[in-house]
């Protein structure tokens, strides 16, 4: 059965959301950069600013010289997070196989759904209309037989619309494009292809043999050749199938008071721990990300000697991470806790799982708390210092 993959994207998603909330930013050159330093690097750039030579990764002082009318905005993770959730809610009712690629981008696997919803381009058109009506945002959609080509197709349009690539013609579609459209071909590899081989187009890379490419790119050569031929067997992987649990929160008011920050962290730990135990999982690595008021984000990672799923162990490790991150005298806007590398507990363990120092038996107190939360809600029992006064 031929695959039918949709990649829906909203260009410059954080800027598009900012323009919805502030109409004065529309049709003006806008860029997003963290902090107030002139050497801060731009994270997102609008089309108007890009036409003046401004691009992502450019220092602020250079961007202002090229575009004196440039409006600089601070990153707003809360706005982006809310917009992402809304986009996902509009997209996922079409198929259970959906995967958020990045902010404002999502993959949908519509293989076998044509009898229910029609061809992929019709589904993309319906989604485009729903996003415009509900979120007041315009997006572009690429429809193809795999994720790679659908993503390239959605980005090749000059204005919002739908690009449907005929199944089986993926290689011919990307062949005349510049090599920079291929994932993994950064500035360094692009310079190698241009200077050493005088290669500018994707089709020229596909015409080379893997053995020739290995002389320049080593182990990356087979994957590069596969992508240049328009081949991508990567499946659309829903977040529920990924080995990560994440909880994120943004405070109503920016603050740097230790008690308030710890209370917010304890809420994240409580939700992550409850989800871990409900799924029968334990975590080997946790990562804490803190978003500061000046737009800068910092993160730290902790690896457990043996996977854990109980709140006391998660709390002890997370407190140390927060203490090491909050060394700046800047208020905090929000934080995110990621539980990575999950393992089953109870029953037979994975063959290559870490060596456990003990069994994953849930303590009597933890079991009782989980039972109450399951019956009466997640907030039925909580730490006293997490209750807002």
C-alpha positions in Angstrom: 0.0 0.0 0.0 1.3 3.4 -0.9 2.1 5.7 2.0 0.2 9.0 2.2 2.1 11.5 4.5 1.1 15.1 5.1 3.5 17.6 6.6 1.6 20.7 7.7 3.7 23.7 8.7 3.1 27.3 9.8 6.1 29.4 8.7 7.8 31.4 11.5 5.3 30.0 14.0 6.3 32.1 17.1 6.1 35.3 15.0 2.7 34.2 13.5 1.3 33.7 16.9 2.7 37.1 18.1 0.9 38.7 15.2 -2.4 37.2 16.1 -2.1 38.7 19.6 -0.7 42.0 18.4 -2.0 43.1 15.0 0.5 46.0 14.8 3.2 43.5 14.0 1.5 42.4 10.7 3.3 43.1 7.4 6.3 44.5 9.3 9.8 43.0 9.6 9.9 41.0 12.9 12.5 38.8 14.5 12.8 36.9 17.8 16.0 37.0 19.8 16.7 36.1 23.5 18.1 38.6 25.9 18.9 42.3 25.4 22.5 41.9 24.0 23.4 43.1 20.6 25.3 39.9 20.1 22.3 37.7 20.7 21.4 35.4 17.8 18.1 35.6 16.0 15.9 32.5 16.5 13.1 33.3 14.1 12.8 35.8 11.2 9.7 37.0 9.3 9.4 37.0 5.6 9.6 40.8 5.5 12.9 40.8 7.4 14.3 37.9 5.3 13.8 40.0 2.1 16.2 42.6 3.6 18.9 39.9 4.1 18.2 39.0 7.7 18.3 35.3 8.6 18.2 33.0 11.6 21.5 32.8 13.5 22.5 36.4 12.6 23.6 38.7 15.5 21.1 41.4 16.5 23.5 44.2 15.7 24.0 43.0 12.1 20.3 42.5 11.6 19.5 46.0 12.8 22.0 47.5 10.4 20.5 45.6 7.4 16.9 46.3 8.5 16.6 49.5 10.6 12.9 49.0 10.9 13.2 45.5 12.4 11.0 44.9 15.4 12.7 42.6 18.0 10.6 40.3 20.2 11.5 38.2 23.2 10.8 34.5 23.1 7.4 33.5 24.5 7.5 29.8 25.3 4.1 29.9 26.9 2.4 31.3 23.8 4.2 28.8 21.5 3.3 25.9 23.8 -0.4 26.9 23.7 -0.4 27.3 20.0 1.3 23.9 19.5 -1.3 22.2 21.6 -4.1 23.9 19.6 -2.6 22.8 16.3 -2.2 19.2 17.6 -5.8 19.1 18.8 -7.0 20.2 15.3 -4.8 17.7 13.5 -5.0 14.5 15.5 -8.7 13.7 15.0 -7.9 12.8 11.4 -5.5 9.9 12.2 -4.0 8.3 15.3 -0.6 8.4 13.5 0.5 12.0 14.1 3.9 13.3 15.0 4.8 16.9 16.0 8.0 17.8 14.2 8.8 21.2 15.8 6.9 24.3 16.8 4.2 24.8 14.2 4.9 21.6 12.2 3.2 18.3 12.3 3.3 15.0 10.3 0.1 13.0 9.6 0.1 9.5 8.3 -3.1 9.1 6.2 -2.2 5.8 4.6 -5.3 3.7 4.0 -7.7 6.6 5.0 -8.6 7.7 1.5 -12.0 5.8 1.6 -12.9 7.7 4.8 -11.5 11.2 4.2 -10.6 11.2 0.5 -7.1 11.7 -0.9 -4.3 13.4 1.1 -4.6 16.7 -0.6 -8.3 17.0 0.4 -7.4 16.3 4.0 -4.6 18.9 3.9 -7.1 21.4 2.5 -9.6 20.7 5.3 -6.9 21.0 7.9 -5.7 24.3 6.4 -9.2 25.8 6.6 -9.7 24.6 10.2 -6.4 26.2 11.3 -7.2 29.4 9.6 -10.7 29.6 11.0 -9.8 28.5 14.6 -6.3 30.0 15.0 -6.3 32.8 12.4 -3.1 31.4 11.0 -2.2 30.4 7.5 -0.1 27.3 6.8 1.4 25.2 4.0 1.0 21.5 3.5 3.1 19.0 1.6 1.7 15.6 0.6 3.9 12.8 -0.5 4.8 9.2 0.0 7.3 9.8 2.8 8.2 12.3 5.5 11.3 13.7 3.8 9.6 14.7 0.6 6.4 15.9 2.3 8.5 18.2 4.5 10.4 19.6 1.5 7.2 20.0 -0.5 5.6 22.1 2.3 8.6 24.4 2.3 8.9 25.0 -1.5 5.7 27.1 -1.7 6.1 30.9 -1.9 2.7 31.4 -0.2 0.4 29.3 1.9 -1.1 26.4 -0.1 -0.8 22.6 -0.8 1.9 20.8 -2.7 0.9 17.3 -3.7 3.7 15.1 -5.0 2.7 12.3 -7.3 3.5 9.0 -5.6 6.6 7.4 -7.1 7.9 10.7 -8.5 9.6 11.8 -5.2 13.1 11.5 -6.7 12.1 13.6 -9.8 10.5 16.2 -7.6 13.5 17.0 -5.4 16.1 16.3 -8.1 16.4 20.0 -9.4 16.4 21.4 -5.9 19.5 22.8 -4.1 21.4 20.3 -1.9 20.6 22.5 1.1 17.1 21.0 1.3 18.4 17.6 2.3 18.5 17.0 6.1 22.0 16.5 7.4 23.6 18.7 4.7 24.7 21.6 6.8 27.0 24.4 5.8 30.2 22.3 6.2 28.9 19.4 4.0 27.4 21.8 1.5 30.8 23.5 1.1 32.5 20.1 0.5 30.0 19.3 -2.2 30.3 22.7 -3.8 34.1 23.1 -3.7 35.3 19.6 -4.1 32.7 18.1 -6.5 31.0 21.2 -7.9 27.6 19.8 -7.0 24.7 22.1 -6.6 21.5 20.0 -7.1 20.0 17.0 -5.3 19.9 15.0 -8.5 23.7 15.3 -8.9 24.2 13.7 -5.5 21.8 10.9 -6.4 23.8 10.2 -9.6 26.9 9.5 -7.6 27.6 6.0 -6.1 27.7 5.4 -2.4 31.4 4.4 -2.7 32.2 7.8 -4.1 30.3 9.6 -1.4 32.0 7.6 1.3 35.4 9.1 0.3 34.0 12.5 1.5 31.3 11.7 4.1 32.2 8.3 5.5 29.4 6.6 7.3 26.9 9.3 6.4 27.2 8.5 2.7 24.5 5.7 2.5 22.0 7.9 4.3 22.8 10.9 2.1 22.4 8.9 -1.1 19.1 7.5 0.1 17.7 10.9 0.9 19.0 12.3 -2.4 17.0 9.6 -4.1 13.8 10.7 -2.3 13.7 7.6 -0.1 12.7 7.9 3.6 11.3 4.8 5.4 11.0 6.6 8.7 7.6 6.0 10.2 5.3 8.7 11.6 5.8 8.1 15.3 3.1 9.4 17.8 4.4 10.9 21.0 2.7 8.1 23.0 5.1 5.6 21.4 8.2 7.6 22.3 10.2 6.8 25.4 9.7 10.2 26.9 7.3 11.7 29.4 7.2 15.5 29.7 5.5 18.1 31.9 5.7 21.8 31.4 4.3 24.8 33.2 4.4 28.6 32.9 3.8 30.8 36.0 1.2 33.5 36.0 3.8 36.0 37.1 7.6 35.8 36.5 9.5 35.2 39.8 12.8 34.1 41.3 11.7 33.3 44.8 13.1 29.9 45.8 9.9 28.7 47.5 7.7 29.6 44.5 10.1 27.9 42.0 10.3 24.8 44.2 6.5 24.6 44.5 6.3 24.8 40.7 8.9 22.1 40.4 7.1 19.8 42.9 4.0 20.0 40.8 5.9 18.8 37.7 7.5 16.0 39.7 4.1 14.9 41.0 2.5 14.7 37.5 5.6 13.0 36.0 5.8 10.5 38.8 2.1 9.6 38.7 2.3 9.1 34.9 5.4 6.9 35.2 3.8 4.6 37.7 0.5 4.5 35.8 2.3 3.3 32.7 4.4 0.8 34.7 7.6 2.7 33.8 10.7 4.0 35.5 13.1 6.7 34.3 16.8 6.5 33.9 17.5 10.1 32.8 15.7 13.4 33.7 16.2 16.8 32.2 15.1 20.1 33.6 14.7 23.1 31.4 14.1 26.6 32.9 12.9 29.5 30.8 14.0 32.9 32.1 12.2 36.2 31.7 14.9 37.6 29.3 14.2 34.8 26.8 17.1 32.6 27.6 16.6 28.9 28.5 18.9 26.7 30.4 18.8 23.0 31.0 20.6 20.3 33.1 20.4 16.5 33.0 20.7 13.9 35.7 21.2 10.2 35.2 20.1 7.7 37.9 22.3 4.8 38.8 19.2 2.7 38.5 15.9 3.7 37.0 13.5 5.4 39.4 9.8 6.1 39.5 9.1 7.3 43.1 8.5 10.9 44.0 11.2 11.2 46.7 14.0 10.1 44.3 12.7 12.3 41.5 12.5 15.2 43.9 16.0 14.9 45.2 17.5 14.9 41.8 15.3 17.7 40.4 16.1 20.0 43.3 19.8 19.7 42.6 19.2 20.5 38.9 17.1 23.5 39.7 19.8 24.8 42.1 22.5 24.5 39.5 20.4 26.2 36.8 19.1 29.2 38.8 22.5 30.8 39.2 21.4 33.9 37.2 19.8 36.9 39.0 16.9 36.8 36.5 13.3 35.9 37.1 11.9 32.6 35.8 9.0 32.4 33.4 8.4 28.7 33.3 10.1 25.2 33.5 9.8 21.8 31.8 10.7 18.4 33.2 11.5 15.6 30.7 11.7 11.9 31.8 13.8 10.1 29.2 15.0 6.5 28.7 12.0 4.7 30.3 12.1 1.1 31.3 9.4 -1.4 32.5 9.3 -2.4 36.1 7.8 -5.5 37.4 7.8 -8.7 35.4 10.7 -9.6 33.1 13.2 -6.7 32.4 14.7 -5.8 29.1 17.9 -7.7 28.1 20.0 -4.6 27.9 18.4 -2.5 30.6 20.7 -1.0 33.3 21.6 -3.2 36.2 19.1 -2.5 38.9 20.1 -1.9 42.5 16.8 -3.1 43.7 13.3 -4.0 42.7 10.7 -1.5 41.4 8.3 -2.1 44.3 6.1 1.0 44.9 6.1 2.0 48.6 2.9 1.6 50.5 2.6 5.4 51.0 3.2 6.0 47.3 0.7 3.4 46.3 -1.9 4.9 48.7 -1.4 8.4 47.3 -1.7 7.1 43.7 -4.9 5.3 44.6 -6.5 8.5 46.0 -5.4 10.5 42.9 -6.7 7.9 40.5 -10.1 7.9 42.2 -10.5 11.6 43.1 -8.3 13.4 40.7 -4.6 14.3 40.4 -4.9 17.2 42.8 -6.8 15.3 45.5 -3.5 14.9 47.5 -0.5 17.1 47.1 2.4 18.6 49.0 1.5 21.4 51.3 4.1 23.8 49.8 2.5 23.4 46.3 -0.8 24.9 47.5 -1.3 28.4 46.3 -2.2 30.8 49.1 
